[in-house]
Amino acid sequence: MKERAKTILLFLLVFSSVYMTSKLWIKLPDKLGNFFKSNEVLSASYELSDMISPSKYLLNFGNKNHTITYDDSKYDIWVNSKILLSSVLEDEFISVDEITKDQYLNFQEERSIVFYFPEELNTYILAKTWDVKSPNKVADAIPNIVEIYMYLGNGNPFFVFSDENRYVLVKGENIDNSQLKDELTQIDEAKLYDYYYSMREIYGIENDIYIPYNTDYRLSTIHFSNELVNQDDNEKRQLAVRFFNKNIDYIREIVESNGSTIYVLNKRVLKLNSNGTLDYFQALEETIEERNLYTSLITAADFITHKTSSQKSIYLSNIETIQSDNSKGYRLSFKYRIRGIPVLLGNREIGDYIQIEVFNNHIRSYKQLTRTEDDMGLSTRLESRSMMSSIDILDNNYDFLEKEYLTQMNKTKEEVGDNITQEVLGLVDDINLAYYDPNLKDQGERLIGVWAVRFNNRIYAFNAYTGNLVFER
């Protein structure tokens, strides 16, 4: 009887312990909760294909109805299109023909999707990132691309791969695009989109950039903070352990008078700067005589997976060849997207959020501005103000663009003559919706919605609600 009573008492104690422990875990501080969330993010794999995604999508519904979207999370167009495009790049029975620009522009009046990329891409590398084992003759016909057109009308599917100077028509009879056709039809029937028109239609000029007359698009309110600035000593040491993959006892720690912390292990250095930037350096152990872009991209993707927590929100924005002593490599730059919208960084000294110098299998340096989106919880909301359309931005700032044009060309208005409006608007290379991050505050910095105008090899960002210029580079 006594043994049975002991058993019941032990059971009650265990049950009470479990209950109290569950209560404790429910009341864990947010900081500890975020720690587990961070580890969950790090366990996810940043695939090579995650690096490459369109900056925007032009949806053509026919009958001169067009729209542009930036955030593909609603429709998964890109996810489904990658499967189709990979099959195109490995199909042995496709045909390839070069067409004119006018023929290509006529295709945009048909039901179709156009994918615009932020960086010129090597077609062979693009195919390999999608696990195409033997890329076909498309890679030979057009080695680099900046946009891909996908026909979704009646009849056999076809594609156009373009580098902005050449247009290559690709046909294949064994390609099934029925799923994407259905998705485009659903988007069209819902009519929940802004209507976009080409500048050729609006202004009667030689410019095929698409812009909206009006827009009902609502941006989310986003706040950024510097992650490093808010970390304590223990969190910084954990970061060092992650980068060096060594116990902290083997790593030398140096704290500078300005608050920056340096960690050193052999020929590797990690510096956590007081301004929120992270710098990592590892000397090359051998000479890399021949650079390999595909190998370098894989190395960078693997490094991002295991060392950083900024994975799914970043995308490759620039590829630059570099040389260090006798070794050849690449400098890869990455930008952020929030809700599918690209973010412009206002800090001119830093340039991009992430830069990696990679020499095939070796990471030589990694630099990151550790800006992350604040978790606003239920306070995250859409802007209540109406946003100006990009045509309003152009109209309100035409005098400014004209003045910039005359200054850059070192001409007077009289010298240019009556065609000045066509010349100025013809130099608008692109207009994109974006967020602007001034990077002036360590905590709670509110991003500014802007229309980013690429004009005559410069970028001008105008406040999407006031039309005022807030940034240029």
Secondary structure, 3 states (H helix, E strand, C coil): CHHHHHHHHHHHHHHHHHHHHHHHHHCCCHHHHHHHHHHHHHHCCCCHHHHCCCCEEEEEEECCEEEEECCHHHCCHHHHHHHHHHHHCCCCCCEEEEECHHHHHHHCCCCEEEEEEEEEEEHHHHHHHCCCCCCCCHHHHCCEEEEEEEECCCCCCEEEEECCCCEEEEECCCCCCHHHHHHHHHHHHHCCCCCEEEHHHHHCCCCCCEEECCCCCCCECCEEEECHHHCCHHHHHHHHHHHHCCCHHHCEEEECCCCCEEEEECCEEEEECCCCEEEEEECCCCCCCCCCHHHHHHHHHHHHHHHCCCCCCEEEEEEEEEEECCEEEEEEEEEEEECCEEEEECCCCCCCCEEEEEECCEEEEEEEECEEECCCHHHCCECCCCCCCHHHHHHHCHHHHHHHHHHHHCCCHHHHCCCHHHHHHHCEEEEEEEEEECCCCCCCEECEEEEEEEECCEEEEEECCCCCEEEEC
